[in-house]
Amino acid sequence: METKQAAPKTIDEYIARFPPAVQEILQKVRLTIRDAAPEAEETISYQMPAFTLKGRGLVYFGAHKKHIGFYPTPTGMEEFKEELALYGAGKGTAQFPFDKPIPYDLITRIVQFRAKENLAKAEAKGKKK
């Protein structure tokens, strides 16, 4: 009989569930996001690692059987659609296969773009008050 693991409460708990090679990639994605948006806060959302900025979702990521899923929301996907076309992608997700180099530089640029968006929205909301 298979028992289901409890949902992770932290990104560390999430990452610890994977084999060492995948943990290394997940940690590097995490650090890449933190470096690109140092003010962002770590959380777990939809049972996967996520970062928020000014109370808004910034990006999400997670490990799957054959790839890292990266979820920068539809605006992040649209802004970088040509570069992301090299990877399996849906409306709000990019798939970075384990058998190819992870594009950390692209992740950095997407996170920086999303951070600017979040900060602009937070500033606009603050001006409405």
DRENPA-3360 file (N, C-alpha, C; in nm, 2 decimals, always signed):
BEGIN
1 = METKQAAP = +0.08/-0.12/+0.00/+0.00/+0.00/+0.00/+0.09/+0.13/+0.00 ~ +0.06/+0.22/-0.09/+0.14/+0.34/-0.11/+0.08/+0.45/-0.02 ~ +0.17/+0.52/+0.05/+0.12/+0.63/+0.14/+0.16/+0.76/+0.07 ~ +0.08/+0.86/+0.07/+0.10/+0.98/+0.01/+0.18/+1.07/+0.11 ~ +0.29/+1.14/+0.05/+0.36/+1.23/+0.14/+0.28/+1.35/+0.17 ~ +0.31/+1.41/+0.28/+0.24/+1.53/+0.32/+0.30/+1.64/+0.23 ~ +0.21/+1.74/+0.21/+0.26/+1.86/+0.13/+0.38/+1.93/+0.19 ~ +0.48/+1.97/+0.12/+0.59/+2.04/+0.18/+0.55/+2.17/+0.23;
9 = KTIDEYIA = +0.62/+2.21/+0.34/+0.59/+2.34/+0.40/+0.69/+2.44/+0.36 ~ +0.81/+2.40/+0.32/+0.91/+2.49/+0.28/+0.98/+2.44/+0.15 ~ +1.05/+2.53/+0.09/+1.12/+2.49/-0.03/+1.23/+2.39/+0.00 ~ +1.29/+2.40/+0.12/+1.39/+2.30/+0.16/+1.33/+2.16/+0.16 ~ +1.21/+2.15/+0.22/+1.14/+2.02/+0.23/+1.10/+1.97/+0.09 ~ +1.06/+2.06/+0.00/+1.03/+2.02/-0.13/+1.15/+1.96/-0.20 ~ +1.26/+2.03/-0.20/+1.38/+1.99/-0.27/+1.44/+1.86/-0.21 ~ +1.43/+1.84/-0.08/+1.48/+1.72/-0.02/+1.42/+1.59/-0.07;
17 = RFPPAVQE = +1.30/+1.60/-0.13/+1.23/+1.48/-0.18/+1.29/+1.42/-0.31 ~ +1.39/+1.49/-0.37/+1.43/+1.44/-0.50/+1.58/+1.39/-0.49 ~ +1.62/+1.31/-0.59/+1.75/+1.26/-0.59/+1.86/+1.37/-0.60 ~ +1.98/+1.35/-0.55/+2.08/+1.45/-0.54/+2.10/+1.53/-0.67 ~ +2.10/+1.47/-0.78/+2.13/+1.55/-0.91/+2.01/+1.65/-0.93 ~ +1.89/+1.61/-0.90/+1.78/+1.70/-0.92/+1.78/+1.81/-0.81 ~ +1.82/+1.77/-0.69/+1.83/+1.87/-0.58/+1.92/+1.98/-0.62 ~ +2.03/+1.94/-0.68/+2.14/+2.04/-0.72/+2.08/+2.14/-0.82;
25 = ILQKVRLT = +2.00/+2.09/-0.92/+1.94/+2.18/-1.02/+1.84/+2.27/-0.95 ~ +1.75/+2.21/-0.86/+1.65/+2.29/-0.80/+1.71/+2.40/-0.71 ~ +1.82/+2.37/-0.64/+1.89/+2.47/-0.56/+1.94/+2.58/-0.64 ~ +2.00/+2.54/-0.76/+2.05/+2.64/-0.85/+1.94/+2.73/-0.91 ~ +1.83/+2.68/-0.94/+1.72/+2.76/-0.99/+1.67/+2.85/-0.87 ~ +1.66/+2.80/-0.75/+1.62/+2.88/-0.64/+1.72/+3.00/-0.62 ~ +1.85/+2.97/-0.62/+1.95/+3.08/-0.60/+1.95/+3.18/-0.72 ~ +1.92/+3.13/-0.84/+1.91/+3.22/-0.95/+1.80/+3.31/-0.93;
33 = IRDAAPEA = +1.68/+3.26/-0.89/+1.57/+3.35/-0.86/+1.60/+3.45/-0.75 ~ +1.66/+3.40/-0.64/+1.69/+3.49/-0.53/+1.79/+3.60/-0.57 ~ +1.89/+3.57/-0.65/+1.98/+3.67/-0.70/+1.91/+3.77/-0.79 ~ +1.82/+3.72/-0.87/+1.75/+3.81/-0.97/+1.65/+3.90/-0.90 ~ +1.59/+3.86/-0.79/+1.49/+3.93/-0.71/+1.52/+3.92/-0.56 ~ +1.62/+3.98/-0.51/+1.65/+3.96/-0.37/+1.55/+4.00/-0.27 ~ +1.45/+4.09/-0.31/+1.34/+4.13/-0.22/+1.23/+4.03/-0.21 ~ +1.23/+3.93/-0.31/+1.12/+3.83/-0.31/+1.12/+3.74/-0.19;
41 = EETISYQM = +1.01/+3.69/-0.16/+0.99/+3.60/-0.05/+0.96/+3.46/-0.10 ~ +1.02/+3.36/-0.03/+1.00/+3.22/-0.06/+0.87/+3.17/+0.00 ~ +0.80/+3.08/-0.07/+0.69/+3.02/-0.01/+0.66/+2.89/-0.09 ~ +0.56/+2.82/-0.04/+0.51/+2.70/-0.12/+0.37/+2.74/-0.16 ~ +0.34/+2.72/-0.29/+0.21/+2.75/-0.34/+0.18/+2.64/-0.45 ~ +0.06/+2.59/-0.44/+0.02/+2.48/-0.53/+0.12/+2.36/-0.51 ~ +0.16/+2.34/-0.39/+0.25/+2.24/-0.34/+0.39/+2.24/-0.42 ~ +0.43/+2.36/-0.46/+0.56/+2.37/-0.53/+0.63/+2.50/-0.48;
49 = PAFTLKGR = +0.76/+2.51/-0.50/+0.83/+2.63/-0.46/+0.78/+2.75/-0.54 ~ +0.77/+2.86/-0.47/+0.72/+2.98/-0.53/+0.79/+3.10/-0.47 ~ +0.79/+3.21/-0.54/+0.84/+3.34/-0.49/+0.73/+3.44/-0.51 ~ +0.72/+3.53/-0.41/+0.62/+3.64/-0.42/+0.70/+3.77/-0.40 ~ +0.64/+3.88/-0.45/+0.70/+4.01/-0.44/+0.59/+4.11/-0.42 ~ +0.60/+4.18/-0.31/+0.49/+4.28/-0.28/+0.35/+4.21/-0.28 ~ +0.35/+4.09/-0.22/+0.22/+4.02/-0.21/+0.17/+3.96/-0.33 ~ +0.24/+3.96/-0.44/+0.20/+3.90/-0.57/+0.29/+3.79/-0.61;
57 = GLVYFGAH = +0.23/+3.69/-0.67/+0.31/+3.58/-0.72/+0.41/+3.63/-0.83 ~ +0.53/+3.58/-0.81/+0.64/+3.62/-0.90/+0.67/+3.51/-1.00 ~ +0.72/+3.40/-0.95/+0.74/+3.28/-1.03/+0.73/+3.15/-0.94 ~ +0.70/+3.04/-1.01/+0.70/+2.91/-0.94/+0.79/+2.82/-1.02 ~ +0.83/+2.71/-0.95/+0.91/+2.61/-1.02/+0.89/+2.47/-0.96 ~ +0.93/+2.37/-1.03/+0.91/+2.24/-0.97/+0.98/+2.13/-1.05 ~ +1.01/+2.02/-0.99/+1.07/+1.91/-1.06/+0.97/+1.81/-1.11 ~ +0.99/+1.76/-1.23/+0.90/+1.65/-1.28/+0.99/+1.54/-1.33;
65 = KKHIGFYP = +0.93/+1.44/-1.38/+1.01/+1.32/-1.42/+1.13/+1.35/-1.51 ~ +1.11/+1.43/-1.61/+1.21/+1.45/-1.71/+1.25/+1.60/-1.73 ~ +1.19/+1.68/-1.65/+1.22/+1.83/-1.67/+1.20/+1.91/-1.54 ~ +1.25/+2.03/-1.54/+1.21/+2.13/-1.44/+1.10/+2.21/-1.51 ~ +0.99/+2.23/-1.43/+0.88/+2.32/-1.48/+0.91/+2.45/-1.42 ~ +0.90/+2.55/-1.50/+0.92/+2.69/-1.46/+0.79/+2.77/-1.50 ~ +0.73/+2.84/-1.40/+0.60/+2.90/-1.42/+0.61/+3.05/-1.39 ~ +0.64/+3.13/-1.50/+0.65/+3.28/-1.48/+0.52/+3.35/-1.50;
73 = TPTGMEEF = +0.41/+3.29/-1.50/+0.28/+3.34/-1.54/+0.27/+3.38/-1.68 ~ +0.16/+3.40/-1.74/+0.14/+3.43/-1.88/+0.22/+3.55/-1.93 ~ +0.23/+3.65/-1.85/+0.31/+3.77/-1.90/+0.46/+3.74/-1.92 ~ +0.51/+3.66/-1.83/+0.65/+3.63/-1.84/+0.67/+3.54/-1.97 ~ +0.58/+3.45/-1.99/+0.59/+3.36/-2.11/+0.58/+3.44/-2.24 ~ +0.49/+3.54/-2.24/+0.46/+3.62/-2.36/+0.59/+3.70/-2.39 ~ +0.64/+3.77/-2.29/+0.76/+3.85/-2.31/+0.88/+3.78/-2.37 ~ +0.90/+3.65/-2.33/+1.01/+3.58/-2.37/+0.98/+3.46/-2.46;
81 = KEELALYG = +0.87/+3.47/-2.53/+0.81/+3.35/-2.61/+0.91/+3.30/-2.71 ~ +0.99/+3.39/-2.78/+1.08/+3.34/-2.88/+1.19/+3.25/-2.82 ~ +1.25/+3.30/-2.71/+1.35/+3.22/-2.64/+1.29/+3.09/-2.58 ~ +1.17/+3.10/-2.52/+1.11/+2.99/-2.46/+1.06/+2.88/-2.56 ~ +1.05/+2.92/-2.69/+1.00/+2.83/-2.79/+1.10/+2.71/-2.81 ~ +1.22/+2.73/-2.76/+1.32/+2.62/-2.77/+1.28/+2.51/-2.67 ~ +1.19/+2.54/-2.57/+1.16/+2.44/-2.47/+1.01/+2.41/-2.48 ~ +0.97/+2.30/-2.43/+0.83/+2.27/-2.43/+0.76/+2.37/-2.34;
89 = AGKGTAQF = +0.66/+2.44/-2.40/+0.60/+2.54/-2.32/+0.45/+2.54/-2.34 ~ +0.38/+2.59/-2.24/+0.23/+2.60/-2.25/+0.20/+2.75/-2.22 ~ +0.08/+2.78/-2.19/+0.04/+2.92/-2.17/+0.12/+2.99/-2.06 ~ +0.14/+2.91/-1.95/+0.21/+2.97/-1.84/+0.33/+2.89/-1.78 ~ +0.38/+2.80/-1.87/+0.48/+2.71/-1.82/+0.59/+2.68/-1.92 ~ +0.71/+2.67/-1.88/+0.83/+2.63/-1.96/+0.88/+2.50/-1.90 ~ +0.93/+2.42/-1.99/+0.98/+2.29/-1.94/+1.13/+2.28/-1.98 ~ +1.22/+2.28/-1.89/+1.36/+2.27/-1.91/+1.40/+2.12/-1.89;
97 = PFDKPIPY = +1.43/+2.05/-1.99/+1.46/+1.90/-1.98/+1.59/+1.88/-1.90 ~ +1.60/+1.78/-1.83/+1.72/+1.74/-1.75/+1.83/+1.71/-1.84 ~ +1.81/+1.66/-1.96/+1.91/+1.62/-2.05/+1.97/+1.73/-2.14 ~ +1.93/+1.86/-2.11/+1.99/+1.97/-2.17/+2.03/+2.08/-2.06 ~ +2.12/+2.17/-2.10/+2.16/+2.27/-2.00/+2.04/+2.35/-1.96 ~ +2.02/+2.38/-1.83/+1.92/+2.46/-1.78/+1.96/+2.61/-1.81 ~ +1.87/+2.69/-1.87/+1.90/+2.82/-1.91/+1.89/+2.92/-1.79 ~ +1.99/+2.92/-1.70/+1.98/+3.00/-1.58/+1.98/+3.15/-1.62;
105 = DLITRIVQ = +2.05/+3.19/-1.73/+2.05/+3.33/-1.77/+1.91/+3.37/-1.81 ~ +1.84/+3.29/-1.88/+1.70/+3.32/-1.92/+1.61/+3.33/-1.80 ~ +1.63/+3.24/-1.70/+1.55/+3.24/-1.58/+1.58/+3.38/-1.51 ~ +1.70/+3.42/-1.51/+1.73/+3.55/-1.44/+1.66/+3.66/-1.51 ~ +1.66/+3.67/-1.64/+1.60/+3.78/-1.72/+1.44/+3.77/-1.70 ~ +1.39/+3.66/-1.70/+1.24/+3.64/-1.68/+1.20/+3.69/-1.54 ~ +1.28/+3.65/-1.44/+1.25/+3.69/-1.30/+1.26/+3.84/-1.28 ~ +1.37/+3.90/-1.34/+1.38/+4.04/-1.34/+1.26/+4.12/-1.41;
113 = FRAKENLA = +1.22/+4.06/-1.52/+1.10/+4.12/-1.59/+0.98/+4.11/-1.50 ~ +0.96/+4.00/-1.44/+0.84/+3.98/-1.35/+0.85/+4.07/-1.23 ~ +0.97/+4.08/-1.17/+0.99/+4.17/-1.06/+0.95/+4.31/-1.09 ~ +0.99/+4.36/-1.20/+0.96/+4.50/-1.25/+0.81/+4.51/-1.26 ~ +0.74/+4.41/-1.32/+0.60/+4.41/-1.33/+0.53/+4.42/-1.19 ~ +0.57/+4.33/-1.10/+0.51/+4.33/-0.97/+0.53/+4.46/-0.89 ~ +0.65/+4.52/-0.90/+0.68/+4.65/-0.84/+0.60/+4.76/-0.90 ~ +0.58/+4.76/-1.03/+0.50/+4.86/-1.09/+0.36/+4.85/-1.05;
121 = KAEAKGKK = +0.30/+4.73/-1.04/+0.17/+4.71/-1.00/+0.15/+4.75/-0.85 ~ +0.25/+4.72/-0.77/+0.24/+4.76/-0.63/+0.24/+4.91/-0.61 ~ +0.33/+4.98/-0.69/+0.34/+5.13/-0.69/+0.21/+5.19/-0.74 ~ +0.15/+5.14/-0.85/+0.03/+5.19/-0.90/-0.09/+5.17/-0.80 ~ -0.09/+5.06/-0.73/-0.19/+5.04/-0.63/-0.18/+5.14/-0.51 ~ -0.05/+5.16/-0.48/-0.03/+5.26/-0.37/-0.07/+5.40/-0.40 ~ -0.06/+5.44/-0.53/-0.10/+5.57/-0.57/-0.25/+5.59/-0.58 ~ -0.32/+5.48/-0.59/-0.47/+5.49/-0.60/-0.53/+5.52/-0.46;
129 = K = -0.46/+5.50/-0.35/-0.51/+5.52/-0.22/-0.52/+5.66/-0.18;
% end
